[in-house]
Amino acid sequence: MSKHLVTGASGQLGGHVLAALEGTLPKSETAVLVRKEEDRARLAGEGYDVRVADYSDPAALTAAFAGIDRLLLISGTEMGQRLPQHKNVIAAAKAAGVGFIAYTSILAADRSPMSLAAEHRGTEEELAASGLAYSVLRNGWYTENITASIGQDLQLGQHFGAAGTGRFAAAPRADYAEAAAAVLTGAGHEGKIYELGGSDAFTLSDYAATLSEIAGKPVAYVDMPEAAYAEALTGAGLPGPLADMLSDSDAKAADGWLYTESTDLTALIGHPTTPLAEVIKAALG
């Protein structure tokens, strides 16, 4: 009996991974890694084997990975700290005798000019040098990254961005999570790098038009220069580094870096990804 562990289990993607694993993997074979006591108590109450450690604590990580055969490393959320944190996870997994790591990266991480890609690229290089069996899940954009502003979009009648006519091969987190669960529990994924994107790509103008149709209220896409978009985001209350990352990502999407023709995602999950319209309807409740 193999023991599987999902890191970042209390996060948005991690929660979807646990949902995807239900029914295919007994909770007795599913360990989860969290940082906070309230998350430990909640998930333990749901029947999971809960391990507690922070990505910045190598000793705690090594202890948490004891007895684990296959591990899903969901990338951390602390930009600028992720590469050293991921190195800690990989080193701890190796020390604990973990046999396989699946890692959630980003589209074309080996060559993407997106600022977001740098730490992913470094992590992939660390995995390749580790000697461990591994697979890389290069996730495209989450549709929720775009629909997060849906309330404001409807209020203002405008969706702001810097992506021009760039197409997003986006999919909701649940679809990427289903792929991660498939790779974590399936055979034959060692050494594979998957470029994961949605079945139906769309521009931000397409998003605005679809939202308008579903909500019955006109919403226009307003394209801005990258610097002006970053300034608008900070003006709306976002921290500077996050605003810079989002505006950089939009600008790189304009050049095609968040688009892929790969069908890896649909192949892994066995069905088309969730259409934009369905994600919008869900966001509108």
C-alpha positions in Angstrom: 0.0 0.0 0.0 1.5 3.3 -1.1 1.2 6.4 1.0 0.5 9.7 -0.8 1.0 13.2 0.6 -0.5 16.5 -0.7 1.3 19.7 0.4 -0.6 22.9 0.7 -3.7 20.9 1.4 -5.5 23.8 3.1 -5.1 26.1 0.1 -7.4 26.6 -2.9 -5.7 24.2 -5.3 -4.9 21.7 -2.5 -8.6 21.5 -1.4 -9.6 20.7 -5.0 -6.9 18.0 -5.1 -8.3 16.3 -2.0 -11.8 16.5 -3.6 -10.4 14.8 -6.7 -8.7 12.1 -4.7 -11.9 11.2 -2.8 -13.3 8.0 -4.2 -10.1 6.9 -5.8 -7.8 6.9 -2.8 -8.8 5.9 0.8 -8.1 8.6 3.3 -6.0 6.1 5.2 -3.6 6.3 2.2 -3.8 10.1 2.0 -1.5 12.3 4.1 -1.8 16.1 4.0 0.7 18.8 4.9 -0.5 22.0 6.6 1.0 24.9 8.6 -1.8 26.0 10.9 -3.3 24.2 13.9 -6.9 25.1 12.8 -6.2 23.4 9.4 -4.7 20.4 11.2 -7.8 20.0 13.4 -10.2 20.4 10.5 -8.6 17.9 8.2 -7.9 15.4 11.0 -11.6 15.6 11.8 -12.3 14.7 8.2 -10.2 11.5 8.5 -6.9 12.6 7.0 -3.4 11.7 8.3 -2.3 15.3 8.9 1.4 16.3 9.1 2.3 19.9 10.2 5.4 21.7 8.8 6.3 24.9 7.1 8.2 25.0 3.8 10.9 27.0 5.6 11.5 24.3 8.3 13.7 21.5 6.8 13.7 19.4 10.0 9.9 19.5 10.3 9.5 18.7 6.7 11.7 15.6 6.9 9.7 14.4 9.9 6.4 15.1 8.1 7.5 13.1 5.1 8.3 9.9 7.0 6.6 6.9 5.4 5.5 8.8 2.3 5.9 7.1 -1.1 4.5 9.7 -3.5 4.3 13.5 -2.9 2.5 16.3 -4.6 4.4 19.6 -4.1 2.0 22.4 -4.6 4.1 25.5 -5.2 4.2 28.0 -2.3 2.5 31.4 -2.2 5.4 33.5 -0.9 6.9 35.1 -4.1 10.6 35.6 -3.7 10.8 32.8 -1.1 9.4 30.0 -3.1 12.6 28.6 -4.6 14.5 28.2 -1.3 11.3 26.8 0.2 10.8 24.3 -2.6 14.5 23.3 -2.2 13.8 22.5 1.4 10.8 20.3 0.4 12.8 18.4 -2.2 15.8 17.9 0.1 13.4 16.7 2.9 11.6 14.3 0.6 14.9 12.8 -0.5 16.1 12.5 3.1 12.8 10.8 4.1 13.0 8.3 1.3 10.0 9.6 -0.8 10.0 7.8 -4.1 8.2 10.3 -6.4 7.4 14.0 -6.5 4.8 15.7 -8.7 5.3 19.5 -8.8 2.9 22.3 -9.9 4.8 24.6 -12.1 3.7 27.1 -14.9 3.3 26.9 -18.6 6.7 26.8 -20.5 8.6 27.4 -17.3 11.9 26.5 -18.9 11.7 29.4 -21.4 8.9 31.7 -20.3 9.9 35.4 -19.7 7.1 35.8 -17.1 8.5 37.0 -13.8 6.3 34.3 -12.2 8.2 31.6 -14.1 11.7 32.2 -12.6 11.1 30.4 -9.3 9.3 27.6 -11.1 12.2 27.1 -13.5 14.6 27.0 -10.6 12.5 24.4 -8.8 12.3 22.2 -11.9 16.1 22.4 -12.2 16.4 21.4 -8.5 14.1 18.4 -9.1 16.1 17.3 -12.1 19.3 17.4 -10.1 17.8 15.7 -7.1 18.0 12.1 -8.4 14.4 11.6 -7.4 11.7 10.3 -9.7 9.4 13.3 -10.5 6.9 14.8 -12.9 6.2 18.4 -13.6 2.7 19.8 -14.0 3.1 23.1 -15.9 -0.3 24.7 -15.0 -1.7 27.4 -17.2 -3.6 30.3 -15.9 -6.5 29.7 -13.5 -9.8 31.0 -14.9 -10.5 32.2 -11.3 -7.5 34.6 -11.6 -9.7 36.5 -14.2 -13.1 36.0 -12.6 -11.8 37.2 -9.2 -12.7 40.8 -10.2 -16.2 39.9 -11.5 -18.0 42.0 -8.9 -16.0 45.0 -9.7 -16.3 44.3 -13.4 -20.1 44.4 -13.2 -20.1 47.4 -11.0 -17.9 49.5 -13.3 -19.0 47.9 -16.6 -15.3 47.4 -17.3 -12.6 44.8 -16.9 -9.1 46.1 -16.9 -6.0 44.3 -18.1 -2.8 44.5 -20.1 -3.1 41.4 -22.2 -4.2 43.0 -25.5 -5.5 40.3 -27.8 -3.5 37.6 -26.1 -5.3 34.3 -25.6 -5.5 32.5 -22.2 -5.6 28.7 -22.3 -7.2 28.9 -18.9 -9.0 26.3 -16.8 -10.5 26.4 -13.3 -8.4 25.1 -10.4 -10.6 22.0 -10.1 -9.5 20.8 -13.5 -5.8 21.3 -12.8 -6.3 19.6 -9.4 -7.9 16.6 -11.1 -4.8 16.3 -13.3 -2.5 16.5 -10.3 -4.5 13.8 -8.5 -4.2 11.6 -11.6 -0.4 12.0 -11.7 0.0 11.6 -8.0 -1.8 8.3 -7.9 -1.2 6.9 -11.4 1.7 4.9 -13.0 4.0 5.9 -15.8 4.4 9.6 -15.1 8.0 9.5 -14.0 10.1 11.9 -16.1 7.1 13.5 -17.8 6.6 17.2 -18.1 3.0 18.2 -18.9 2.0 21.5 -20.4 -1.5 22.0 -19.1 -4.1 24.4 -20.6 -7.8 24.7 -21.1 -9.6 23.3 -24.0 -11.0 26.6 -25.3 -8.7 29.6 -25.1 -10.1 33.1 -24.9 -9.0 36.8 -24.8 -10.0 39.2 -22.1 -12.4 40.8 -24.6 -14.0 37.4 -25.0 -14.2 37.2 -21.2 -15.9 40.6 -21.0 -18.4 39.7 -23.8 -19.2 36.3 -22.1 -19.8 38.0 -18.8 -22.0 40.7 -20.4 -24.1 38.0 -22.0 -24.5 35.9 -18.8 -25.0 38.8 -16.4 -27.3 40.8 -18.8 -25.1 43.9 -18.2 -22.6 45.4 -20.6 -19.0 44.9 -19.6 -16.1 46.2 -21.8 -12.5 45.1 -21.8 -10.2 48.1 -21.2 -6.6 47.4 -22.3 -3.9 49.4 -20.6 -0.1 49.6 -20.8 1.6 47.3 -18.3 2.8 50.1 -16.0 -0.5 51.8 -15.9 -2.3 48.5 -15.1 0.1 47.9 -12.2 -0.5 51.4 -10.9 -4.3 50.8 -11.1 -3.9 47.5 -9.2 -2.0 49.2 -6.4 -4.5 52.0 -6.4 -7.2 49.3 -5.8 -5.3 48.1 -2.7 -3.1 45.3 -4.0 0.4 45.0 -2.6 3.0 46.3 -5.0 4.7 42.9 -5.7 1.4 41.2 -6.5 0.3 44.1 -8.7 3.7 43.9 -10.6 3.3 40.1 -11.0 -0.2 40.4 -12.3 0.6 43.2 -14.7 3.7 41.4 -15.9 1.7 38.2 -16.5 -0.9 40.0 -18.5 1.7 41.7 -20.6 3.4 38.4 -21.3 0.0 36.8 -22.1 -0.3 39.5 -24.8 2.8 37.8 -26.4 1.2 34.3 -26.1 2.9 33.0 -22.9 -0.3 31.9 -21.2 -1.5 30.0 -24.3 -0.8 26.4 -25.3 -2.1 24.0 -27.9 -1.1 21.1 -25.7 -3.9 18.6 -25.0 -2.1 17.2 -21.9 -4.7 18.5 -19.5 -7.7 16.9 -21.2 -5.7 13.7 -21.7 -4.9 13.5 -18.0 -8.5 14.2 -16.8 -10.3 12.3 -19.5 -12.7 15.1 -20.5 -12.7 18.7 -21.8 -11.9 21.4 -19.3 -14.7 23.5 -17.8 -15.9 26.3 -20.2 -15.4 29.9 -19.4 -19.2 30.5 -19.3 -19.6 27.8 -16.6 -16.9 29.3 -14.4 -18.5 32.7 -14.7 -21.9 31.3 -13.8 -20.4 29.6 -10.7 -18.7 32.9 -9.8 -22.0 34.7 -10.0 -23.6 32.1 -7.8 
